[in-house]
Amino acid sequence: MSDLIHYRLDDGLALIGLDRAPVNALDQSMRAAISEACERAACDPRVQAIVLHGERGLFSAGADIREFGTDASFAEPDLPSTLVRLAEIHKPVVAAIGRLALGGGLELALACGYRIGEPGTRLGLAEISLGLLPGAGGTQRLPRLIGVESALNMILSGEQVDAQTARLLGILDRIAPSAEQLLEEAKAYAYELIGCCAPARPAEAWPEPAEGLPDDFLAHYRAEHEPRWKSRLAPRLVLSAMEAACLLPLEEGLAREMALFKRAEASRQSKALRHVFFAEREAARIPGIGEDIRLRRIAKVAIIGAGTMGGGIAMNFANAGIPVALLEREGEALERGLTQIRKNYEASLKRGKLTAEQMQQRMELLFGTLDYADLADADLVIEAVFEKMEIKQQVFRMLDKVCKPGAILASNTSSLDVDAIAAVVSRPQDVIGLHFFSPANVMRLLEVVRGQATAPDVLATTMAIARRIGKLPVISGVCFGFIGNRMLEPYAREAHRLVLEGATPAQVDAVLTGLDLNMGVFSMLDLAGIDVNFLIRSSNRAASAHDESYCRLGDELYAMGRYGQKSGRGFYLYQGRSRQEDDEVMALAERLAGELDVTRRAIGEQEIHDRCLFMLINEGIQLLDEGIALRASDIDLVWINGYGFPAHLGGPMHYAEHLGLDKILSGIQHYRRALGEYGEMWFRPAPLLERLVAAGRSRIERLPAQSAGANLKFLERVR
């Protein structure tokens, strides 16, 4: 018997314990072990029933994702055929589900005739997040257990359900009183089944999965949801599998499901989403810092500034059960900030996301103050004041005086020099940048900016606390705009320039949303605020002083007081949330083009795509070469989670690899020649891109240059 399985006979029961740390992933070796154990139990006349459980409590978190897209994915015994054989065993099989049954782990449980869980059990089919559909019976067995509508919602959402919900749906037959009693309760359940001569599998709860639904339910579901799916393949394949569950016998439905799964697995979208999955895990790794580093204790947090950003940041910590002191200069501003936080929680309460008790607990963790002395015992202080260097430095000088030794001092800045902020305190090793994205209590991304003097334990502690409050932290070095906003600069620059040359804002945005970005450049700038973008650009004017056309259109709109959605006018006109094109903007663009001697012409979609995306990608490659970004995959995470780049394209760096690095280099060189003086100025290929193409590489990774890069010291420090 494999060492991945603990097999025991216990008075007529075969107890099969899955024992592959940490999550009982169902790779080929585990599948083989389960198959062997179940066959042994099926053939043993002493065994009257089987209990399948997690030897260390946890049942199974599903397939080994590393196998997807490789020959190992369907290496014998593959999971679908293993579960078909399990379902054919002529003895009752009870799944004792401890903690988790996700993906293939839930499909394993569904192949058993009976299921019991512990109170804290969570179940789900999250394959959709990887661009896949359940491929081992999930789309066929689940609708026969809980009906097609409930199964469809569960599979397409990818969300986990708790034990009580699973019991109400019919996924679980019973819930044990506690996790400690799960196995004993499962054994007792098995003995009951033996005692009443229960069949190996009970009759299907929903032999007709679509019973009670209109005949055109699936067609209407598709029509209603397809606009939201955009170009995503996996949801459409799930719907096709559900149609099979409604129309075909189980055996034929399973064959159809497998064919659809293989199509999804081979798709570019699933490959991209699997890239994102592994990128998130890799982002937690800090080169040169081991897991054994001693972290600083974070028991109390302070936030400077109770505005929209500061209040949102404070909510993250309160949500995690961490006390937060919120400081403002004036009582009215403080009261306004605390009131807004309460309103945010009340909105969650109305949506059923919070209970009244949870809301009260979180509000009680928030402490408002006007006195810096009240921050003396804070372990982490985050400054979230106006984005101006002098103001932030003034705050840090005060923090240096009042904060205890060892307190981490963080600046929430979207673009400013963290080293210049650290330079004004006596303990620069304790200073770090934290770029929260707005709304801070919702957006998952957190850029963690490591300064030249930032101590390793400060960086490691910050990464850990970020994950504790539910953020996805990505490390950046110090430069203007860090990873995300620095890449936004050339992306937005090309969009502005294209409008001067003859495109419309709506035309530019349509190309980008056609690629499934959440929004185009101009709708994004209108949402964020043209005034905000102007102030960020103004702090980096030196980079564009030699080009009069650089975002001139945005500057003019700022001067006109057209700040975007909040003023009702920006690149578009707004009535509520609806927007429409504005002839005044096009007239302004035409006038500016004349003043700047920019030739206007018809602009094609491919040119819009290439100029915006190639310059975005080029800047990302340059960031990697400089060591500002540790990994190309980190850049992908920033743009997916902070700027709405579609995850099913894998992020801009992964998308570049799909397009071909040689194609991107050739495109940049083409526009360098074709756009005259403007092209010569801005279309400069990143040296790393040129080296990668010259070396015949298809993946974006660091290659050594003949001379030292701009941030060699940063690279040496993180290695």
FIGUVEX-773726 format. One line per 4 residues: their letters; for each residue x, y, z of C-alpha. Coordinates in steps of 0.001 Angstrom, whole numbers, plus 500000, padded with zeros to 6 digits. Each point is the difference from the previous one (the first is absolute). Layout:
BEGIN
a> X Y Z ~ ...
REM end
This chain:
BEGIN
msdl> 500000 500000 500000 ~ 501263 503497 499129 ~ 501311 502224 502782 ~ 497554 502625 498697
ihyr> 497106 497969 501405 ~ 499311 498626 503468 ~ 497846 496896 499595 ~ 498389 498410 503053
lddg> 497348 497387 500618 ~ 497669 500864 502857 ~ 497196 497517 500728 ~ 498642 499726 496458
lali> 501120 503443 498871 ~ 502898 500901 497748 ~ 501395 503328 501183 ~ 501932 501601 497138
gldr> 501949 503041 501208 ~ 501523 502394 497491 ~ 503403 501082 501288 ~ 501862 502228 497612
apvn> 500998 503265 501654 ~ 499010 502731 499883 ~ 496640 499771 498168 ~ 499654 496446 498623
aldq> 500421 501195 496409 ~ 498680 497405 497573 ~ 503031 499546 497785 ~ 500725 496781 498115
smra> 501645 498299 502968 ~ 497115 500852 502336 ~ 497443 498906 497426 ~ 501779 496671 499646
aise> 500101 499571 503778 ~ 496286 500776 500382 ~ 499122 497667 497136 ~ 502028 497142 501483
acer> 498516 500474 503477 ~ 496427 500129 498735 ~ 500470 496884 497861 ~ 501440 498206 502999
aacd> 497002 500944 502117 ~ 497539 499115 497244 ~ 501480 496510 499637 ~ 500341 499232 503720
prvq> 496963 498018 501234 ~ 500682 501226 503546 ~ 499302 503585 498933 ~ 496338 500990 500072
aivl> 500472 503758 499544 ~ 502795 502464 499276 ~ 500833 503311 501694 ~ 502214 502351 497995
hger> 501549 502780 502098 ~ 502984 502295 500445 ~ 502531 498374 502327 ~ 501022 503386 501430
glfs> 496526 501524 499926 ~ 499932 501759 496638 ~ 498202 497994 497297 ~ 501392 501326 496691
agad> 500571 503387 498406 ~ 499837 498474 496530 ~ 502272 499250 497092 ~ 503700 500793 499808
iref> 499848 503103 497838 ~ 503559 499424 498812 ~ 498725 497016 498008 ~ 497532 502001 497909
gtda> 501155 500425 496441 ~ 502490 497123 500303 ~ 499856 496282 499227 ~ 499625 499339 503732
sfae> 496540 501594 499994 ~ 498417 496878 498522 ~ 502708 497456 500855 ~ 498469 496734 501151
pdlp> 498152 499742 502182 ~ 498427 503301 499055 ~ 497585 501587 502448 ~ 496810 499639 497905
stlv> 500423 496240 499509 ~ 501106 499555 503634 ~ 496792 501623 501175 ~ 497852 498030 497551
rlae> 501417 496804 501490 ~ 499514 501336 503550 ~ 496343 500730 499234 ~ 499548 496429 498724
ihkp> 501099 498332 503250 ~ 497150 497831 501271 ~ 500512 501012 503649 ~ 499010 503296 501674
vvaa> 502814 502560 499855 ~ 499890 502874 502493 ~ 502110 503133 499434 ~ 500980 501553 503344
igrl> 500791 503557 498918 ~ 502322 501832 502340 ~ 500692 503720 499472 ~ 500107 500115 496191
algg> 498646 498172 496967 ~ 500861 502189 497029 ~ 500140 499338 496277 ~ 500975 496396 499407
glel> 499712 499460 503743 ~ 496277 500773 499871 ~ 499654 497872 496860 ~ 501575 497158 501977
alac> 497386 500497 502714 ~ 497195 500161 497413 ~ 501080 496617 498634 ~ 499371 498529 503460
gyri> 496447 498985 500782 ~ 499818 501866 503321 ~ 501649 503088 501509 ~ 500481 501366 503497
gepg> 501889 503167 500910 ~ 501283 501808 503066 ~ 498474 503363 501027 ~ 502849 501972 498447
trlg> 500013 498148 496695 ~ 500135 502063 496814 ~ 499179 498566 496591 ~ 500361 501419 496519
laei> 500836 499509 496345 ~ 502406 502824 499181 ~ 501270 498754 496627 ~ 498452 503029 498291
slgl> 502739 502174 501561 ~ 502543 497981 498025 ~ 498085 500234 496734 ~ 498785 496426 500449
lpga> 496830 498126 500842 ~ 499680 497069 502397 ~ 501303 497064 497975 ~ 499473 496980 502259
ggtq> 496243 499885 500211 ~ 499264 503303 501722 ~ 497800 501379 497218 ~ 498069 496714 499792
rlpr> 499695 498723 503561 ~ 499403 503340 501757 ~ 496867 500959 497990 ~ 498608 496524 500627
ligv> 500520 500634 503705 ~ 498812 503625 500412 ~ 498352 500938 496689 ~ 501404 501786 496989
esal> 499355 503591 501138 ~ 501780 499637 503346 ~ 502823 498014 498398 ~ 500437 502559 497235
nmil> 500206 502900 502445 ~ 502498 498138 502183 ~ 502273 499002 497114 ~ 499953 503335 498178
sgeq> 500586 502038 503155 ~ 502800 497730 501195 ~ 498962 500976 503524 ~ 500287 497721 502990
vdaq> 496963 499081 502082 ~ 500044 499229 503709 ~ 498791 496797 501621 ~ 496522 501290 500843
tarl> 499417 501258 496457 ~ 501305 496741 498570 ~ 497598 498090 502263 ~ 497051 502119 498876
lgil> 500950 499557 496348 ~ 500319 496251 500442 ~ 503729 499650 499425 ~ 500547 498834 503573
dria> 497753 497400 501567 ~ 501141 500757 503533 ~ 502179 502325 502057 ~ 502070 498622 502879
psae> 499855 501868 503331 ~ 503695 500923 499746 ~ 503115 499471 497925 ~ 501376 497660 502676
qlle> 496928 497765 499753 ~ 499821 499915 496196 ~ 501575 496592 499441 ~ 498048 498336 502810
eaka> 496766 501510 498685 ~ 500865 498818 496485 ~ 500550 496482 501319 ~ 496683 500124 501856
yaye> 498322 501182 496792 ~ 501553 497099 498101 ~ 498735 497513 502586 ~ 496507 501467 499663
ligc> 500161 499497 496257 ~ 501124 496414 500472 ~ 497274 499407 502579 ~ 497191 501133 497731
capa> 501459 498290 496914 ~ 500342 503359 498266 ~ 500954 499908 496323 ~ 503553 500849 498989
rpae> 498591 503190 498483 ~ 496679 501572 500927 ~ 497523 500929 497291 ~ 500885 503275 498266
awpe> 498343 502976 501646 ~ 499644 501668 496583 ~ 499811 497285 497315 ~ 498790 502812 497723
paeg> 502416 502827 500973 ~ 497965 502718 498235 ~ 496700 498921 501513 ~ 497770 502939 500816
lpdd> 501933 502419 497786 ~ 498726 501477 496714 ~ 501013 498053 496888 ~ 502067 502976 498823
flah> 501672 500618 503385 ~ 503540 499321 498801 ~ 499541 502064 496832 ~ 498722 502940 502053
yrae> 502827 499550 502504 ~ 502538 500170 497179 ~ 498428 503114 498475 ~ 499877 501750 503379
hepr> 503556 499234 501083 ~ 502054 499932 496783 ~ 500582 503782 499927 ~ 501651 499731 503413
wksr> 502115 497035 498890 ~ 501400 502049 497088 ~ 502442 497706 498171 ~ 500469 497493 502824
lapr> 499723 496430 498777 ~ 499595 498031 503234 ~ 496509 501282 500999 ~ 498682 499025 496570
lvls> 501486 496529 500325 ~ 498422 499620 503452 ~ 496629 500817 498478 ~ 500557 497406 497268
amea> 500825 497406 502654 ~ 496815 500912 501878 ~ 497999 499530 496817 ~ 501515 496526 499760
acll> 498960 499272 503601 ~ 496417 500915 499096 ~ 499827 498085 496730 ~ 502324 496992 500251
plee> 500299 496911 502191 ~ 502763 500251 502607 ~ 502526 497927 498071 ~ 499603 502083 496841
glar> 499968 503203 502039 ~ 503321 499066 501631 ~ 501543 499389 496575 ~ 498737 503385 498796
emal> 501349 501669 503152 ~ 503446 498497 499441 ~ 500118 501258 496414 ~ 499028 503488 501123
fkra> 502542 499931 502822 ~ 502804 499048 497615 ~ 499006 502870 497723 ~ 500137 502421 502927
easr> 503290 498589 501271 ~ 501633 500476 496600 ~ 498761 503588 499644 ~ 502209 503065 500165
qska> 497682 501466 502623 ~ 500452 497118 502432 ~ 503753 500092 499483 ~ 499928 503717 500850
lrhv> 497883 499497 503114 ~ 502244 497187 501213 ~ 502910 502407 499520 ~ 498193 502501 502244
ffae> 499344 497305 502626 ~ 503693 499171 500299 ~ 501006 503668 499737 ~ 498030 500779 503157
reaa> 501866 497338 501920 ~ 503363 501065 498626 ~ 499353 503650 500932 ~ 500133 499028 503681
ripg> 503610 498837 499617 ~ 502580 502661 500858 ~ 503425 499210 498527 ~ 502667 500048 502663
iged> 497566 499845 502918 ~ 499252 496583 501475 ~ 496748 498843 501538 ~ 501762 499777 503356
irlr> 500442 503770 500285 ~ 498545 501381 503219 ~ 497017 502249 499290 ~ 499134 503106 501963
riak> 496839 499833 502090 ~ 497044 501932 498582 ~ 497323 500312 502681 ~ 498909 503615 499425
vaii> 499951 502144 496874 ~ 499674 503759 499518 ~ 498859 501820 496869 ~ 500825 503659 499355
gagt> 497125 501534 498046 ~ 496320 499056 500231 ~ 499082 500814 496411 ~ 498734 497493 497441
mggg> 503347 498237 499754 ~ 500885 500092 503697 ~ 496547 498793 501023 ~ 500132 497161 497491
iamn> 503425 498926 501246 ~ 498757 500064 503594 ~ 497090 497709 499086 ~ 502419 497331 498758
fana> 501592 499706 503417 ~ 496728 500187 501940 ~ 498636 497240 497758 ~ 502942 497851 501074
gipv> 499356 500695 503697 ~ 502927 502415 500441 ~ 499436 503212 502020 ~ 500498 503180 497966
alle> 500635 503566 501107 ~ 498829 502478 497358 ~ 501605 503451 500247 ~ 498832 503255 498437
rege> 500950 503649 500501 ~ 496450 501225 500557 ~ 497067 498489 501848 ~ 497576 500610 497150
aler> 502173 498069 497526 ~ 500411 497169 502493 ~ 496258 499741 500629 ~ 499343 500069 496271
gltq> 502468 497166 499466 ~ 498557 497801 502763 ~ 496473 500663 498713 ~ 501001 498888 496517
irkn> 501518 496794 501373 ~ 496746 499276 501837 ~ 498043 500633 496779 ~ 502233 497558 498148
yeas> 499365 497342 502631 ~ 496268 500735 499976 ~ 499962 499409 496242 ~ 501652 496613 500583
lkrg> 497431 499283 502694 ~ 497128 500695 497582 ~ 501567 497678 497397 ~ 500254 497226 502566
klta> 503802 500039 499980 ~ 500172 500891 503698 ~ 497887 499423 503069 ~ 499117 502886 502317
eqmq> 502234 498427 502636 ~ 502974 499811 497616 ~ 499485 503609 498961 ~ 499973 501145 503613
qrme> 503129 497989 500806 ~ 501859 501658 497128 ~ 498884 503493 500883 ~ 501153 499423 503588
llfg> 503493 499219 498699 ~ 500232 503510 498496 ~ 501251 502811 502215 ~ 499953 503590 498750
tldy> 502524 502540 501264 ~ 501387 503468 499303 ~ 503168 499447 502040 ~ 503198 498421 498651
adla> 500813 498911 503568 ~ 497271 497357 499690 ~ 502122 498234 497368 ~ 502849 499312 502394
dadl> 499125 496314 500434 ~ 499215 499236 496336 ~ 502009 497190 498388 ~ 499239 501140 496440
viea> 499185 503559 498945 ~ 498741 500713 496498 ~ 500010 503572 498749 ~ 497145 500661 497534
vfek> 500111 503776 499551 ~ 500033 502171 496868 ~ 502357 498770 497253 ~ 502609 502721 500423
meik> 503566 499376 501092 ~ 500305 502923 502437 ~ 496816 499015 501828 ~ 500998 496350 500296
qqvf> 503481 500901 501223 ~ 498486 502258 502633 ~ 497818 497132 501239 ~ 502972 497642 500167
rmld> 502043 502466 502031 ~ 497184 500017 502545 ~ 499734 496193 499954 ~ 503728 499737 500606
kvck> 499497 501944 503225 ~ 496952 498216 501398 ~ 500155 496389 498783 ~ 501657 497310 502089
pgai> 503266 498353 498922 ~ 499360 497170 497551 ~ 496686 501370 498737 ~ 499643 499626 496232
lasn> 499418 503367 498298 ~ 498200 499649 496667 ~ 499036 502547 497375 ~ 496945 499418 497851
tssl> 501266 501650 496847 ~ 499204 499232 496380 ~ 503097 501515 498439 ~ 502308 501909 502391
dvda> 503576 499128 500933 ~ 499880 497820 503125 ~ 503737 500512 500539 ~ 499503 503769 500137
iaav> 497296 499474 502633 ~ 502243 497640 501989 ~ 502821 502543 499855 ~ 498249 502339 502461
vsrp> 499818 497482 502879 ~ 502683 498606 502266 ~ 498982 496394 499262 ~ 499743 499566 496212
qdvi> 500259 496228 500470 ~ 496453 500062 501417 ~ 498503 501856 497017 ~ 498127 498292 497165
glhf> 497540 501017 497310 ~ 496496 498530 499846 ~ 498047 500937 496900 ~ 496387 499064 500715
fspa> 497640 500186 497029 ~ 496667 501800 500264 ~ 497572 499056 501428 ~ 502508 498669 502499
nvmr> 497500 497832 501866 ~ 499074 498228 496745 ~ 503011 499876 497685 ~ 502173 496964 500580
llev> 503324 501272 498683 ~ 502623 501576 502267 ~ 503297 501207 498557 ~ 502634 499600 502727
vrgq> 502798 502455 499241 ~ 503393 499028 501393 ~ 502250 502975 500630 ~ 503773 499971 499838
atap> 500212 499753 503805 ~ 496899 497876 500721 ~ 500944 497194 502399 ~ 499344 496396 498916
dvla> 497757 499317 502990 ~ 497956 503128 499224 ~ 499425 498747 496452 ~ 499147 496463 501144
ttma> 497678 501254 502745 ~ 498226 502321 497585 ~ 499470 497203 497491 ~ 498579 497781 502748
iarr> 497629 502619 501396 ~ 498842 500824 496471 ~ 498940 496407 499486 ~ 498384 499982 503443
igkl> 497697 502861 498966 ~ 499106 498255 496740 ~ 502270 501892 497625 ~ 502167 498722 497174
pvis> 503369 501653 500717 ~ 502491 500517 497165 ~ 503492 501371 500666 ~ 501247 502985 498028
gvcf> 503209 501974 500103 ~ 500080 503780 500221 ~ 499350 501983 496835 ~ 497387 502474 498863
gfig> 496639 498216 499965 ~ 501470 496655 501139 ~ 498776 497148 497758 ~ 496392 500837 499203
nrml> 499960 503757 499557 ~ 503347 500085 498243 ~ 498610 497608 497384 ~ 496789 502021 499853
epya> 501985 503015 498824 ~ 501004 498798 496486 ~ 496682 498172 499624 ~ 498043 503194 500688
reah> 502475 502088 497991 ~ 499322 498013 496839 ~ 496242 500195 500545 ~ 500192 503810 500292
rlvl> 502251 500268 496950 ~ 497736 497757 497897 ~ 497093 502377 500652 ~ 502133 502934 498856
egat> 500808 498039 496832 ~ 496337 499343 499181 ~ 498542 497210 502141 ~ 497130 500642 502400
paqv> 500125 499135 503712 ~ 497157 497545 499440 ~ 501890 498341 497142 ~ 503119 499554 502129
davl> 498005 498688 502945 ~ 498041 497587 497785 ~ 503187 498323 498801 ~ 501150 499470 503577
tgld> 496659 498804 501365 ~ 499758 497783 496931 ~ 503054 498284 501428 ~ 497933 499549 503196
lnmg> 501697 502677 502086 ~ 497523 501202 502597 ~ 500095 503489 498518 ~ 501936 502007 497474
vfsm> 502580 502672 500761 ~ 497648 502970 499805 ~ 497112 498508 501963 ~ 502574 498960 502629
ldla> 501439 503527 500193 ~ 496499 501455 500279 ~ 499211 497597 502827 ~ 503263 500606 501891
gidv> 499796 503756 499402 ~ 501758 502047 497325 ~ 501132 502331 502785 ~ 501634 497091 501849
nfli> 501802 498885 496847 ~ 501103 503565 499322 ~ 501535 500322 503474 ~ 501847 496678 499622
rssn> 501317 501066 496593 ~ 500994 503395 501356 ~ 502245 498386 502600 ~ 501924 498356 497157
raas> 500070 502857 497484 ~ 503734 499608 499436 ~ 499346 496749 498135 ~ 497810 501725 497415
ahde> 501277 503579 499904 ~ 501562 499479 496588 ~ 496683 498993 498355 ~ 497259 502641 499785
sycr> 497387 497489 498806 ~ 500450 497709 502998 ~ 496477 499600 501474 ~ 499254 503604 498989
lgde> 496355 499077 499520 ~ 499729 498870 503626 ~ 501683 503201 501161 ~ 497482 502137 498093
lyam> 497042 498076 501416 ~ 501417 500520 503498 ~ 500290 503720 499380 ~ 496350 500042 498865
gryg> 498868 498338 503244 ~ 498966 496835 498169 ~ 501121 497510 502625 ~ 498062 496958 498786
qksg> 497008 498205 501468 ~ 499945 502038 503202 ~ 499555 503249 498045 ~ 497731 498480 497349
rgfy> 502478 500825 497250 ~ 503404 498653 499109 ~ 500994 498177 496846 ~ 496303 499072 499910
lyqg> 496731 501601 501081 ~ 498214 498293 502904 ~ 496427 499693 501129 ~ 500181 497846 503087
rsrq> 502169 497043 499016 ~ 499139 500135 496308 ~ 502505 501714 497759 ~ 500007 501319 496477
edde> 502533 501483 497643 ~ 500541 503739 500110 ~ 500523 501998 496812 ~ 501699 502706 502067
vmal> 502826 497586 500868 ~ 500501 499121 496332 ~ 500017 503671 499044 ~ 502581 500633 502719
aerl> 502149 497116 498731 ~ 499825 501361 496453 ~ 501013 503482 501182 ~ 502915 498658 502038
agel> 501180 497881 497083 ~ 500121 503109 497837 ~ 501941 501944 502620 ~ 502473 497154 500441
dvtr> 500285 499241 496267 ~ 498710 496459 500486 ~ 498646 498501 496781 ~ 496486 498590 500406
raig> 498893 496853 498148 ~ 497838 496915 500291 ~ 501305 497656 502708 ~ 499411 496239 499788
eqei> 499225 497642 502884 ~ 503247 498053 499607 ~ 502075 503158 500351 ~ 498114 500971 503152
hdrc> 500574 496527 501443 ~ 503679 499902 499138 ~ 500952 503495 501064 ~ 498218 499854 503361
lfml> 500813 496396 500895 ~ 503525 499792 498582 ~ 501101 503073 501941 ~ 498357 498666 503157
ineg> 501860 496717 499548 ~ 503262 501723 499111 ~ 499924 502001 503223 ~ 499328 496843 501993
iqll> 503011 498300 498438 ~ 502112 503027 500873 ~ 498780 499822 503620 ~ 501091 496377 500149
degi> 503403 500855 498539 ~ 500520 502742 502593 ~ 499019 497716 502865 ~ 497000 502135 500976
alra> 497867 496896 499449 ~ 501371 496705 501281 ~ 498181 497837 497473 ~ 498051 500426 496765
sdid> 497128 498164 501685 ~ 499938 502653 502760 ~ 499327 502609 497314 ~ 497120 497887 498721
lvwi> 498465 499865 503483 ~ 500211 503783 500384 ~ 498218 500663 496731 ~ 497359 497317 500448
ngyg> 499103 500969 503568 ~ 500597 503738 499851 ~ 499168 501077 496461 ~ 497450 497516 498678
fpah> 502189 498118 497533 ~ 498094 496767 499247 ~ 501252 497064 502043 ~ 499160 497613 497177
lggp> 502697 501729 497939 ~ 502449 499430 502859 ~ 501036 503639 500434 ~ 502015 502191 497593
mhya> 503257 498053 500273 ~ 498341 496634 499400 ~ 497981 501557 497173 ~ 503258 501245 498479
ehlg> 501384 496472 500011 ~ 496870 498822 498211 ~ 500296 502728 497351 ~ 503703 499310 499536
ldki> 502838 502158 501273 ~ 501399 500323 496479 ~ 496655 501392 498800 ~ 499954 502567 502802
lsgi> 503572 501113 499302 ~ 499259 500236 496272 ~ 496867 502055 500706 ~ 501856 502454 502242
qhyr> 502723 500387 497378 ~ 497362 500577 497316 ~ 498314 502830 501906 ~ 503381 501466 500905
ralg> 500562 500506 496275 ~ 496424 500778 498943 ~ 499158 502670 502601 ~ 502870 502326 499227
eyge> 501421 502118 502809 ~ 497337 498746 502442 ~ 500888 496391 499191 ~ 503709 500649 500430
mwfr> 499320 501564 503379 ~ 497709 497399 501532 ~ 500176 496676 498109 ~ 503260 498786 501464
papl> 500101 496232 500545 ~ 501018 498894 503483 ~ 503549 498599 499798 ~ 498803 496803 501676
lerl> 497388 499517 497259 ~ 502717 500300 497393 ~ 502205 497518 501873 ~ 497161 497506 500386
vaag> 499164 500101 496294 ~ 503660 499778 499013 ~ 500385 496932 502214 ~ 496901 498379 498502
rsri> 498158 499957 503329 ~ 496232 499712 500084 ~ 499577 500766 503721 ~ 500598 503295 501751
erlp> 502785 499534 502524 ~ 503122 501818 501033 ~ 503018 499630 497735 ~ 503340 501533 500955
aqsa> 501001 503214 498270 ~ 503545 500888 499054 ~ 499883 502973 502354 ~ 498439 500416 503419
ganl> 496302 500869 500140 ~ 498539 503022 501714 ~ 499002 498062 503101 ~ 502800 497468 500406
kfle> 500239 500766 503719 ~ 496326 499112 500388 ~ 500593 496715 498209 ~ 502995 499167 502157
rvr> 498006 500680 503149 ~ 497074 497698 499150 ~ 502059 497079 498722
REM end
